[in-house]
Amino acid sequence: MNFMDIVNEKHSLLVKQSPIDISNCEVVKLFNLFIEGMKEIQLKGAETAHYSPMWAQMTFDLINVGEDSHSITQTYLINKFVAEMYDLPVSMMYLFTMKMVIDPAQNVLHVVDEPVQFLDDDGYALPATHMAFHDLKELGLVDGEFIFEQDKSSKGIIESANEFLSMLQDSFGVSSDKALLMATGKYIDAPFPHENDDSLSEWI
């Protein structure tokens, strides 16, 4: 089954399951989940910008351009909740048209029975399209190469992220994996090595 067939199949599944009860989703109960949600979006942006622009662009919107951070984070957390219910990559949820109802009477998510939008109005792949393809490929559900063209902005994000990782590699003499850990804040600096101590070599 190819990428588009898988996405359309899962879309049909969620349409049939709608309205999906999300009353047990913690986002409708606890405001402090927003903080963790924002951190997750930013971390995904740092971890994936060198190959896909979706989360990096969302991080930019979250922080820099005056978007409603609560709305962005709420959407992410509810998408994540439903994606985990149906064992889907959260990126795929962003390809579906959805309507949320969150109030004291009911908390449900309707996945609308409309064609999945893979491309923007100019015929370029949506950032979520590329991210969902990559996530499904990592799960072993699709193979081959991504067939859609990405727009100039998306290519620019990926290029800039790779240039930054290359700079970290060159500046600190670390591998690409360690450079990514540094970029995401996960790199734990080892203690300064003593003479004849080769423990640092495992980090390079």
N, C-alpha and C positions, 0 to 999 in steps of 0.2 A: 504494500500500500504506500502511495507516495505522500509527500508532505501535505499537499492541499486536500487530499482525500481524508487523511487523518484529522486535520483541523475541521473539515466539514462534518465528519462523522461525530466528533466530540461536540461540535456546535449543535447538531441535531439532537444529541443526547440531552444537553442542557436545556434546549428549548422544550423538549418533552417533559423534563423534570420541573420546569418552571410552573408556578412560583416556588423558588427554593427558600425554605425556612432558614433565615440567618439569625434568629433570635438568640441562639447560643454563641454567636460570634462575639468575642469579647469587646470588639470595637464599639458595639452599641451599648456597652455597659461601663467601660473604663476609659476615661480620657487619656490616662497616662500611657496607653498603648500607642498613642500617636508619636510619642517621642521615640519609642523603639522602632516604629514603622518608618519614621524619617531616617533613622540611622541605617536601617536595612536598605532603603532605597539608595542612600549615599554610598554604602558599602558595595552594593551591586554595581553602581556606576563606576566605582574605582576598580572593581574586579573585572569588568567586562568591556570597558571603553576601548580597549586595544583591538577588539574584534567585532563589537556591535555597539551602536550608539544609543540604544533605547534607554537604558537606565541612566547613562550619563546626561542625556538630554532632559530626563525627568528630574535629575538632581539639580541641573541648571535652572529649570522652571521653579523648582521648590525653593531655591535660595536666592536667585538673582533677578528674576523678571517680574516680581510682584504677584505671582500666581497665588491662589488660595491654597496655602500649604495644608490646611486641614482637609480640604476636599481631595487633594492629591493623595495624602496619606490615608484617608478613609477609604478611598477607592482601592488603593494598593492592599490594605489589610483585609478588606472584604473579598477582593479578588483572590488573595492568598488563601483565605479561609475556604472559599468554594473550590479552588484548585486542589487543595489538600483533601477535600471531601471526595473528589472524583479522580484523584491521582493524576492531575494534569500539571504541566509547567505553568507557573503563574503568568508568564509572558503571553501564553496563548489566550488568556482571558481578555487581554487588551485588544484582541482582534474581533471580539463579539460586541454587538450592540446590546446594551443592558439598561434596565431601569430599576433603581433601588427605591424601596419604600421603607423608611425607618421612622417610626413614630410609636406612641404608646399602644396603638391598636394592633399593629402588625409590623414585622421586620422580615421582608422578603426581597428576593432578587429575581427579576424577570429577565431571562435571556431571550431577546426578541428574535422572532423567526424572520430574519432578513439575511440576504447573502453576506457571507464573510467578506470583509474588505481587506484584501491583501496589499493593494496599491493605493497611492494617493491620486489626486485628480490629474497629476502630470504623468502618471504611469510609473512612478518610482516606488520601490518597496517601502512600506511603512517600517519604522524602526522595530515595532513589535513583530512584524513578519520575519525579519532577519533573526531576531532574538529567539523567537519560537522555533524557527528552523534549527538553530544551533542547539537549543535545549533538547529538542526531539532527537537530533543526531547524537548528542551525548548519551541519551537513553537507549540508543540503538534501534530507534523506531523508523528512522529515515536514513538514507545514504546518499551518495553523490554530492554534487556541489550546488550552492545556492544559485538559482537561475535568474533571479530578478536583479535589476539594476538599482543601485542605491543613489540617492541624490548627493549633490556636492557637499551639503552640510554634514550628512552622515559620514561620507568619506573623510571629511576634514576632522571630525571628532576621532575617528579611528586612527588617522595619520598622526594627529597630535599626541594621542595616548601612546602610540608606539614610539614616537620620538622621545617622549618623556621617559618611558621605560628604558630605552637605549641609553639615554643620558645617565640614568641611575646605574645601569650596568657598567658604563665606561668610567663614571666618577668613583664608584665604590668597588669596582672589580668583582661584581657578584654575578651570579647566573641570572637568566631571565626569570626563573621561578622566584628567586630571592628578591629581585627587583620588584616583582609584582607584590610580594609580601610587604616590601617597604612602602610601595605606593598606596596600599590599602591599610597601612598602620598595623599590620600583623607581625612585622619583623621585630623580633626580640633581640636586641643587641647583646652579644655575649660579653662577659667580663674581659677586661684587658688581659691578653695572654701573658703568662710569665715566660721567661726565656726557655727555649726548647719545648714550649707547650704548643702542640700542633692542633689543639681543639678547634681553633678558628677555621681550619681547613674544611670542616664539614659544612660551613656556611658559604663557601666560595666555590 
